[in-house]
Amino acid sequence: MNEQIERLSISVAAEKMNTTPLNVLMHIKRNLLQAVEEDGLWMIDGQSLEALLARTGGGKDRDACASDCAKKHACSGGCS
C-alpha cells in the first residue's frame, strides 16, 4: 500500500501554529517538527505538526522551553 504523506509549507504550518515561519524553522531545527527540504523549500510532515499541536495545545512545547532555558541560564532558575 502506497500512502501519501501530507506535507505542508512553512507558511501554512505557521498559520496552524499561530506563529511565524521563523519559529517553525526553529521547531524543525530542534527536531520538534519533522520536515524535508524539497526544491529548496521546507515541507512539514502533517502528522508531526498535528502531534505537536496535540501535545502543546497550540502553545509552546514545555520540553523545548526547558531545554533552551537550561542552555541560557545553566539551571540558575532564570526561567519560569
C-alpha positions in Angstrom: 0.0 0.0 0.0 1.4 3.4 -1.0 0.3 6.0 1.4 0.8 9.7 0.6 2.3 11.7 3.4 0.6 15.1 3.8 3.2 17.8 3.7 2.6 21.5 4.5 4.6 24.6 3.6 6.2 26.5 6.4 3.7 29.4 6.0 0.7 27.0 6.3 2.3 25.3 9.3 3.0 28.8 10.9 -0.7 29.7 10.4 -1.9 26.5 12.0 0.5 27.1 14.9 -0.4 30.7 15.2 3.3 31.7 14.9 5.9 32.9 12.4 7.6 30.9 9.7 10.9 31.6 11.5 9.6 29.9 14.6 8.5 26.9 12.5 12.1 26.6 11.2 13.3 26.7 14.8 11.0 23.8 15.6 12.4 21.9 12.7 16.0 22.6 13.9 15.1 21.4 17.4 13.5 18.2 16.0 10.1 19.2 17.4 8.7 19.0 13.8 9.6 16.5 11.1 10.2 18.1 7.7 12.0 17.5 4.4 13.6 20.0 2.1 12.1 19.8 -1.4 13.5 22.0 -4.2 14.9 24.5 -1.6 11.6 24.7 0.4 11.0 23.1 3.7 7.8 20.9 3.8 6.5 19.9 7.2 5.1 16.4 7.9 1.4 16.9 8.6 1.3 14.2 11.2 4.3 15.7 13.0 2.5 19.0 13.1 -0.7 17.5 14.4 1.2 15.6 17.1 3.0 18.8 18.2 -0.3 20.7 18.4 -2.0 17.9 20.4 0.9 17.8 22.8 1.2 21.5 23.3 -2.4 22.6 22.9 -1.1 25.1 20.3 1.2 26.8 22.8 4.9 26.4 23.3 6.4 23.0 23.9 7.5 23.0 27.6 10.3 20.5 26.9 11.8 22.8 24.3 11.4 25.8 26.6 13.1 24.0 29.5 15.9 22.8 27.3 16.5 26.3 26.0 16.3 27.7 29.5 18.9 25.3 30.8 21.3 26.3 27.9 20.8 30.1 28.6 20.7 30.1 32.4 22.7 26.9 33.3 19.9 25.9 35.7 20.2 29.1 37.7 16.4 29.4 37.9 16.2 32.1 35.3 13.1 30.8 33.6 9.7 30.0 34.9 
